[in-house]
Amino acid sequence: MQIKTEGLIIREQTVGESDRLVWVLTRDEGVVRAFARRAKNLKDSKNSATGLLCYSRLNLYQGKDKYIINDAFPIEVFFGLRQDIVHLALAQYFCGLASEVVPDGVESSEYLRLVLNALHFLCEGTRPPELLKPIVELRMLSLAGYMPDLICCAQCGAYEAEKMFFKINRGTIYCQDCYLDNGDPCALLSKAALTAMRHIIYSDFEKVFSFSLTGPSLKELSAAVEAYTVHILQKRPKTLDFYESLL
């Protein structure tokens, strides 16, 4: 079966001297594994279009256990990412996160749009990476079915309080009057940090990147969302450790 789609190359592996095996976050089929013959050949049109972090138009043939890339044409290669090692490391973390949580064989344009927007902002330098990271983490987890319940205190229904506690393993919040420290991992959230988390998961996509946060509130947001991400994944990705080693 022939499939025409668009996708971002989120992982690549050299096979033999001239072929590539790539993992693609596609618009229509989730993350697929695809084989590109002669893609390492500089004269082949698939060379640049199947490189890591390249967003391409793809013609795929669906084989028995993987896809074959018949043709590939680059749309955006994100050259700017390679000018900053921190931005490049964060982009690779986003790609690794997508490979972990995006389901196979489903319509996945929202995941693709999320990552592409983040890569664009990293290239242009128009959003700080420390803010992009929790936005991509939390929105992607929410799309994948792991949306935390941040509407109100899980005990009394209070919408907000001076301090709110986010229980990492439950994905729920508690006000300072209802919170009981029973040993569960939790994160303390200011009003600003909680408002940011709510914005990330509940806002329309067009607005998800359109806020700013700095100082202690941004650190609270980042710590809470990273802890929740690691809990959902049940591991710390190596790409996350590498990104944080550069900071």
N, C-alpha and C positions, 0 to 999 in steps of 0.2 A: 504494500500500500504506500502510495506517495503522499507526503505531507509537506505543505508549504507553511512556514511559520517564521517568526522572528525570535531571537534568543540571545542571551548573554553567556559567553563562555566563562564558567565559574571554576573550572579545573581542567588541566590538560596533562597528558602523559605521552611521551614519545614511544612509538612502537616501531622497532626496527630502525632503519636509517632514515626513512622519509615519511612515515605515517604518523598519525596522531589519534589518540583516543581522548575524547573530550566529554565533559559533563556540561550540559547546556540548560540554563533556566529559560524555558521557552514560554511563549505567550499562551499556548494552547494545551500543552501536554505535561506540565510540571517540569521536573528535572529529568532529563533523558541522557542516557549514555550513548554516544555516537562515534563511529569510526570514520576518519577522514583520510582517504588514500592520497599519498604524495603531498600531504599538507605541509611538510617541511621543505618542499621544493620551492625555492624563491620565485620560480616562474609560474607556479600554479596559483590560480585565483583563490584557492582555499587557504593559502599561506597566512595572510594577514587576517582573514575573516574567521579563522579558527584558533587564533591566539588568545591567551588568557586575558580576560576583561574586555574582549571585543564584543560589541553588540552588532549582530549580523542578521541578514535575511538568508534563510536556509531552505534548501530543498532536501527533504529527508526521505529515505526509503526505510520502511519499518521491517526489519528482519526478525528472525526467530527470538533472539535474546538481546539484540541491540539494534540501533539505527545506523544506517549508512548515509553519510553526507554526500550527496551527488554534486551539489553546487552550493557555494556560500559567497555572499557579497557583503563586505563591511558597511555598516551604517555609521557607527561611531567607535573609535578605537581608544578614546580617553587617554591620549598622550600625556596630558597634564598630571596624571596620577604618578607617572614615573619620575617626576621632578621633585617629589617629596616622599621620603621613605615612610614617614608616619601616615600620610594619606594613603599610600599604597598598601601598607599593612592593614589599615582599617578596611579598605576595599576588599582585601582578601578575606578578612574576618566576616564581612557581610556575605561574601560568596559562600564561605564555609557554613554559615548559619543557614543560608537558603538550601544548601544540599542536605542539611539535617532535617529541616522541618517542612519543606514544600512537598506535598503529596505527589505521587506519580499519576500520570494519566488524567489530570484534571485541568480545567480552565484556570490559568494562573497569571492572568494579565496584571492583577493587582500586586502580586509579589514582584513581578518583573518591573512594573512601574515604580514601586517603592525603591528597589535597589538602583535602578537607573537614575532616579532623581537624586539619590544620595551620592552616587558617583559624580553626577554633574556638579553638585554643590562642592564636593571635594576638589574637583578640577578647577572650578572657578574661584574657590576660596571665599564663597559668599555665606557659608554657614560654618561655625566652628565644629571641628570633628568631635569634640567632647559632648556636643549637643546632638549631632547626627547619630552618634552611637546608640543612645537609649531610644531615640525615635525609631530607628530601624529595628532594633531588638524587640521592643514592646509591640510595635505595629505588626511585625511579621509573626510573632507568637500569637497575637490576637487573630490574625487572618487564618492561622493554622488550627484554631480551636482552643487556644490556651489563654483566652482573654480573662484577666482577673476581674473580680467584682469590686469596683471602686465607687459604686453609687452612694453608699452610705455605710455607717458602722454596722457590722454584721450582728451586733448584739442589740443596740437600742434604736438604730435607724437614723442617728444624727448624721447630717450631711457633711458637716465639718466641725472641727474643734481646733483649739490652739495647737494641739499636738495630735497627730493620728499615727497609728502603728500599722504597718503593712506586714502581715504574716506571710512569709515567703512560701511556705509549704502548703498554705491554704488558698493563697491568692485573694485574701479578703483584708479589709481594714477595720480597725477598732479605734474608738475615741479613747482619750486618756482616762476617762472614768470607767470604761468597760474592759480595757485591756488587762489581761491577766498573763503574767510572765510564767508560763509553764515549761519553758525550755525550748519552745519552737523558735526557729530563726525568724527574726523580724527586723524591719527597718523603720526608723523614726522619720516621719515626713512632716515638713512644714506645710502651711497652706499653699505656698507657691509650688512646692514640689508635687503635692497631690493634685493641684490644678493642672500642672503640666502632664502628669500621667493620665489624667482623665481626658485631656485634650488629645493626647496621642492615640488613645484607643476609641474614643467616641466621636471625634470630629470627622467631617467629610474629608476624603483624600486630598482635595484641593487645598485644604487648610492645615494639613497635618504638620507641615514644616514651618508654618507661619507663626511662630512665637519665639521669644527669646528668654533665656534664663541664665543667670550668672551666679558666681559666688557660692556660698554654702548650700543654697537651694539646688543648684545644678549638681553639686557633689552628692546631695541626698538622692536626687533623681537617678543619677548614674549608678550609685551603689545599690539602690533598691532594684532597679531594672536588671543590672548585671547579675545580682544574686538570684533573682527570679528566673532569668535565662539559664543560668547554670543548673538551677534546680530542675527546670523542665527538661533540659538536655541530659541531666544526670552525669555531667562531666564538664570539665573546663577545656574548651577547644584550644589546640596548640596555637592557632592563629590569634586567639585572644591574648594568650600569654605573650606572644611575640609583639603584638601591638603595644601592650602595656609595658613591656621591657624597654620600649623606645621613648617612653614619656619621662 
